[in-house]
Structure formats: structure tokens, C-alpha cells
Amino acid sequence: MQTAIPCLFMRGGTSRGPFFKASDLPADTAARDKLLLAVMGSPDRRQIDGLGGAHPLTSKVGIVSRGSQPGVDLDFLFAQLQPDKDTVDTTPNCGNMLAAVVPFALETGLARPQGATTTLRVLTLNTDMQCDITVQTPDGHVAYEGDARIDGVPGTSAPIKIAFLDTAGSVAPGLLPTGNVRDVIDGIDVTCIDNGMPLVIFKAGDVARTGYESVAELNADTDLKARIERLRIACGHAMKLGDVTAKNYPKMTLIAAPRGGASICTRSFIPHVCHDAIGVLAAVTVATACVLDGSVTRGIAVVPDGYVKTVSVEHPTGEFSVELELDPDNPQFVTRAALLRTARLLMRGEAMVPASVLSYNE
């Protein structure tokens, strides 16, 4: 016998995975995590017995419920699983999966369309961060087809606009958790920063790389990955995150001078595999570092003038534009971050789970 759990399988930005109503999952955290591991087929490198895609970007789960706080329409809990591990990490955010939250809510009746467009306020339970998400809802239905294009996803789709209300110190204690905009840690010049995602940013040249290597080259570079992991563990302590050996953060970001009109070039490790693109909140955090005086991006990043800036973050499969607004009285303070994503409903149905996994319900 197996148990059927209603879910929608959705792409959010450059990630994808099953989305569930919180009410359809066990309330007990341990039982819920056991279920999610079974759904995704972890731990197994190929995730052959589940819905996972054998990669961290396709080993993600979204859990949605109606808002639990005044002024909040929806609560979102993101879960990061790993193909070959039995871990379910609900500590960090995922800005890509976030793009599918409002479409999921509208598809499942957790929210109602408001007209030609629908804007809902979403609270990410992982980090207690709020954002306003706007989707196209002509004729009372979610529109998935449109002219918006994001690098890392083929074709075009309807635009989804995400305006983050408060991203500083999402996991770490503050925007600059070491207290400095720039540090030397384990012999490397770094900026440790968290404006939606804890990142360690450093110049590719400081680890004897160009920053323009392909994803395959970087994933095969065992010497580099060992060096980066040693730096990551040291920075985790400096960022007051404790021992991050078993954690999915901080992410590690190599930077180099931009090419092709972008503001900066990146290669992002998440944290042990090089990202084919860059995560949404990682892009926001990199862009933030680019506008801070004294960060490691100085002398490399090309940033426009003014208090409202569009920062183009180059990655292995294209670029990601982030609009930042700075406080005129304190240009070191970012007051708003906005960006464009897309999403699509891929499949509607039920995830089948062995009955033995759901012993709590017997």
C-alpha cells in the first residue's frame, strides 16, 4: 500500500520541485522530513526512487499555507534536500522557488485572483522575510505564457515580479555579520555578506582561477573545491554561523571583471557544486556587495550612478539583473531589492509515498 499526497510539480525560476499545502503534510518536523526524503528519493545520487532530479537545483520542495500574521497573505517554507544525503534543510531561503508560491496558491485555492494582476505578500518562514509577489491573472487564471525571459530557462514566460521588503541578515546576524565590509580569512580577501543569502565573495584570481571557467571545469577541480571548503568553514565561524560543515550555507562566490556589458562576473558554489546560473537571493546579495564601498568587488564591478541602480550579475548561462534602491542619507544601506522571475506549473497530481513512511497516520 502507498499513501497519496496532493502536490503540484512546479518550476520556480531556474529551480523546480513539488509544492505541497502545509496541511497535507505531517505537523511533526521529523515525520515531515522523513516523508519529503521519500518523495524526493533521497539519499541516492540518482534519486531514482523519487521525484528529485539528481542535482541540488532540482532537489527542492515548497510548502505553502495561508498567512499566519496580519498583513501576510501566504506563508512559505522552503526545503532544500540533497540527492545523496538524508538531510532536509529549512534554514536558507530560495528566491527561485519563491517565484512559484503565488501561482501555487492560486491554483490550489489558498488565494484568489485580484484582477488582471494579483499581488500577494509572502512571508518566508525560513528567515522571517517578507516580499510582495505580482503575477499575471487575466480572466481569473494564472498566466504562464508571456514574453519575459530569464537566463537559465529556455523560451519565454509570463513575468513574475518580486519586491523584497527586508532581506538583510536573513540567516547571519546582520548584513555584514563579521562587522566589516572586507576581511582577510584563511589568507583570502573576502566580503562576508547576507542580504537574503549568506555569501562569501572573493576574487577568482586570489585562488589562481580566472572566474570564467565553465561549470564542468569547476566541478571537476577538486583542488579548488577543497580550498573553497576550507575557506567556507573558516568564514562560517567568522560570520557567527557556527560549524557550517554540514550546512548548505554560506554559499561561495568567485568574482571576476564583467564581460559583455554586465556589472560583475560570478561563479557560485551552492556550496559544493557550481551553480549553472546563480540563485535569486545570491544575486541580490552579490549586487548589494557591488554597491558597498570597500567590498572585494571594488575595482572589478561596473555599477551605474544614482540611488536606484540596476546591477547585472553575469553567471555561466547568462545574466541576472537586480534593481537596488539606496538610502540617500546612507548609501551603504539598501532599502529595496526587486527582480523578475518566471514560473510554470509542470504537473498536477499526487506524490506516492510508501505507507511505512507515514506511520504517524496509521
C-alpha positions in Angstrom: 0.0 0.0 0.0 1.1 3.6 -0.7 -0.3 6.9 0.5 -1.1 9.7 -1.9 -0.1 13.3 -1.0 -1.6 16.0 -3.2 1.0 18.2 -4.9 1.8 20.4 -7.8 5.2 19.9 -9.5 6.4 23.4 -10.5 9.3 25.3 -11.9 10.2 28.4 -10.0 12.9 30.5 -11.7 15.8 28.2 -12.5 14.8 25.5 -9.9 11.9 23.1 -9.7 10.3 20.6 -7.3 7.0 19.5 -5.7 4.9 22.0 -3.9 2.6 21.0 -1.0 0.0 22.6 1.2 1.3 22.5 4.7 -2.0 21.0 5.8 -1.3 17.9 3.7 2.0 17.2 5.4 2.7 15.9 8.9 2.8 18.6 11.5 5.7 16.9 13.3 9.0 18.0 11.7 10.8 14.6 11.9 7.8 12.9 10.3 7.5 15.6 7.6 11.2 15.4 6.8 11.0 11.6 6.5 8.1 12.0 4.1 10.0 14.6 2.0 13.0 12.4 1.7 10.8 9.5 0.4 9.1 11.8 -2.0 12.4 13.1 -3.5 14.2 9.7 -3.4 17.0 10.8 -1.1 19.6 9.7 -0.2 20.5 8.3 -3.6 22.8 10.0 -6.1 20.3 9.5 -9.0 17.2 9.8 -6.7 15.8 7.0 -8.9 13.0 6.1 -6.5 11.6 9.6 -6.2 10.9 13.0 -7.8 14.3 14.5 -7.3 16.3 15.5 -10.4 19.8 14.3 -9.1 21.0 17.8 -8.6 20.7 20.4 -5.8 18.7 22.7 -8.0 16.1 20.0 -8.6 16.1 18.6 -5.1 13.9 21.3 -3.7 10.4 21.4 -2.0 7.9 24.2 -1.4 5.4 24.1 1.4 2.7 26.8 1.4 -0.1 27.9 3.7 -2.4 30.9 4.3 -0.7 33.7 6.1 -0.3 33.4 9.9 0.4 37.1 10.6 -1.6 40.3 10.0 -1.0 41.7 6.5 0.6 38.5 5.2 -1.3 36.5 2.6 0.8 33.4 2.4 3.5 31.6 4.4 6.2 29.8 2.5 8.6 27.2 3.9 11.4 26.1 1.5 13.1 22.8 2.0 16.5 22.0 0.4 17.3 18.3 0.0 20.4 16.8 -1.4 20.5 13.8 -3.8 23.0 11.7 -1.8 22.2 12.9 1.7 19.4 12.3 4.2 19.1 16.0 5.1 16.2 18.4 4.9 17.4 22.0 5.4 14.8 24.6 6.1 17.3 27.3 7.2 18.0 29.2 4.0 15.6 30.9 1.5 15.3 30.1 -2.2 14.3 33.0 -4.3 13.7 30.9 -7.4 11.2 28.5 -5.7 9.7 31.6 -4.2 8.5 32.7 -7.7 6.1 29.7 -7.8 4.5 30.3 -4.4 1.7 32.7 -5.6 0.9 30.6 -8.7 0.6 27.5 -6.5 -1.7 29.3 -4.0 -3.9 30.5 -6.8 -4.0 27.0 -8.4 -4.9 25.4 -5.2 -7.4 27.9 -3.8 -5.2 29.2 -1.0 -5.7 32.6 -2.5 -8.0 34.3 -5.0 -7.1 36.3 -8.1 -7.5 40.1 -7.8 -7.9 41.1 -11.4 -5.6 41.3 -14.4 -2.7 41.0 -11.9 -2.5 39.6 -8.4 -0.1 40.9 -5.8 0.2 38.9 -2.5 2.5 39.4 0.4 4.5 36.3 1.2 6.4 35.5 4.4 9.3 33.1 4.0 9.2 31.2 7.3 12.9 30.1 6.8 14.2 33.6 7.6 11.1 35.6 8.6 11.5 37.7 5.4 8.6 39.3 3.6 8.1 40.1 -0.1 5.4 41.2 -2.5 4.9 39.0 -5.5 2.9 40.0 -8.5 1.7 37.5 -11.1 -0.4 37.9 -14.2 -4.0 36.7 -13.7 -6.1 37.6 -16.8 -9.6 36.2 -16.7 -9.1 35.0 -13.2 -6.4 32.4 -14.0 -2.7 32.3 -13.7 -0.9 33.2 -17.0 2.2 31.2 -17.6 2.9 32.2 -21.2 4.4 35.6 -22.0 7.4 37.5 -23.3 9.6 37.5 -20.2 12.9 35.7 -20.5 15.3 34.7 -17.7 18.7 33.2 -18.4 18.9 29.5 -17.4 15.3 28.7 -18.6 14.5 28.1 -22.3 11.9 30.2 -24.0 9.8 32.9 -22.6 7.0 33.0 -19.9 4.7 35.5 -18.1 6.7 37.8 -15.8 6.6 37.4 -12.0 7.8 40.4 -10.1 9.3 40.0 -6.6 9.9 43.0 -4.4 11.8 42.1 -1.2 10.9 44.2 1.8 13.7 43.2 4.2 16.5 40.9 3.3 19.5 42.0 5.4 20.7 39.3 7.8 18.4 36.6 6.6 20.4 33.8 8.3 23.5 35.5 9.6 23.3 38.3 12.3 23.1 41.3 10.0 24.1 42.4 6.5 27.8 42.3 7.4 28.0 39.6 10.1 31.7 40.0 10.7 31.2 43.7 11.3 33.4 44.5 8.3 32.7 45.1 4.7 36.0 43.3 3.9 38.1 40.7 5.8 41.1 38.5 5.3 40.1 35.0 6.3 42.3 31.9 5.8 44.6 34.1 3.7 41.9 35.2 1.3 40.4 38.7 0.9 36.7 38.2 1.3 33.4 40.0 1.8 31.1 38.1 4.1 27.6 39.4 3.5 23.9 38.3 3.9 21.3 40.3 2.0 18.9 37.4 1.5 21.5 34.6 1.3 24.7 34.2 3.3 27.6 34.6 0.9 31.4 34.6 0.9 32.6 36.7 -2.0 36.2 36.6 -3.2 38.2 37.2 -6.3 38.8 34.3 -8.6 42.4 35.5 -9.1 43.0 35.0 -5.3 42.6 31.3 -5.8 44.5 31.2 -9.0 41.5 30.9 -11.3 40.1 33.3 -14.0 36.5 33.3 -12.9 35.4 32.5 -16.5 35.8 28.7 -16.2 32.9 26.5 -17.2 30.7 24.8 -14.6 32.1 21.4 -15.7 35.7 22.6 -15.3 35.0 24.0 -11.8 33.1 20.9 -10.6 36.0 18.7 -11.8 38.5 21.0 -10.0 39.0 19.0 -6.8 41.9 21.1 -5.5 39.8 24.3 -5.9 36.8 22.8 -4.2 38.9 21.6 -1.2 40.4 25.1 -0.9 37.0 26.7 -1.1 35.5 24.4 1.5 38.3 25.2 4.0 37.6 28.9 3.5 33.9 28.3 3.8 34.3 26.6 7.2 36.5 29.4 8.5 34.1 32.1 7.2 31.2 30.3 8.8 32.7 30.9 12.2 33.6 34.5 11.4 30.0 35.1 10.2 28.7 33.7 13.6 27.1 30.8 11.8 29.0 28.2 13.8 30.3 25.0 12.3 28.9 25.0 8.7 30.4 21.7 7.7 27.0 20.0 7.3 25.1 23.2 6.3 24.2 24.5 2.8 25.4 28.0 3.6 27.3 30.2 3.3 27.4 29.9 -0.5 30.8 30.6 -2.0 31.0 33.1 -4.9 34.0 33.7 -7.1 34.0 37.1 -8.9 35.9 38.5 -11.9 35.6 41.5 -14.1 32.4 41.6 -16.2 32.2 40.7 -19.8 29.6 41.6 -22.3 28.1 44.7 -20.6 27.3 43.1 -17.2 28.3 44.6 -13.8 30.2 41.7 -12.5 31.0 38.1 -13.4 30.3 35.3 -10.9 30.7 31.6 -10.4 28.6 30.4 -7.4 29.2 27.2 -5.4 26.0 26.1 -3.6 28.1 25.2 -1.6 29.9 22.2 -3.0 28.6 22.2 -6.6 29.0 25.1 -9.1 25.6 26.6 -9.9 24.7 26.6 -13.6 23.4 30.1 -13.1 23.1 31.9 -9.7 20.4 31.8 -7.1 17.9 34.7 -6.8 18.9 35.8 -3.3 22.6 35.1 -4.1 22.3 37.5 -7.0 20.7 40.1 -4.7 23.5 39.7 -2.2 26.2 39.9 -4.9 24.6 43.0 -6.3 24.5 44.5 -2.8 28.2 43.9 -2.3 28.8 45.7 -5.6 27.3 48.9 -4.2 29.1 48.9 -0.9 32.2 51.0 -0.6 35.2 48.9 0.4 33.9 45.4 -0.6 36.0 43.0 -2.6 34.0 44.0 -5.7 35.7 47.4 -5.8 37.9 47.8 -8.8 36.1 44.9 -10.5 32.4 45.8 -10.6 30.9 48.3 -13.1 28.0 49.9 -11.3 25.8 52.9 -12.6 25.5 56.1 -10.7 22.4 57.2 -8.7 20.4 55.9 -5.8 18.4 53.5 -7.9 20.8 51.1 -9.6 20.3 48.1 -11.9 23.2 45.6 -11.2 23.7 42.9 -13.9 25.2 39.8 -12.4 26.8 37.6 -15.0 26.8 33.8 -14.5 27.7 30.7 -16.5 24.4 30.7 -18.5 23.7 34.4 -18.9 23.0 37.3 -16.5 20.6 38.2 -13.7 19.5 41.9 -13.3 18.7 43.2 -9.8 17.3 46.6 -9.1 18.5 48.1 -5.9 17.5 51.4 -4.2 19.9 53.0 -1.8 19.1 55.3 1.1 20.2 58.8 0.0 21.2 59.6 3.6 23.2 56.4 3.9 24.3 55.0 0.5 25.7 51.9 2.3 22.1 50.9 3.1 19.9 49.2 0.5 16.2 50.0 1.1 14.7 47.9 -1.7 15.6 45.0 -4.0 13.4 44.0 -6.9 13.7 41.4 -9.7 12.0 39.5 -12.4 11.4 35.7 -12.4 9.1 33.3 -14.2 7.4 30.0 -13.1 5.3 27.3 -14.6 3.0 24.5 -13.4 4.6 21.3 -14.8 2.3 18.6 -13.4 -0.7 18.3 -11.1 -1.2 15.1 -9.1 -0.2 13.1 -6.1 3.1 12.1 -4.7 3.0 8.4 -3.8 4.7 7.5 -0.5 5.2 4.0 0.9 2.7 3.6 3.8 5.6 2.6 6.1 6.9 6.2 5.8 3.6 7.6 7.2 3.4 5.5 10.4 2.3 8.7 12.2 -1.0 8.4 10.3 -1.7 4.7 10.9 
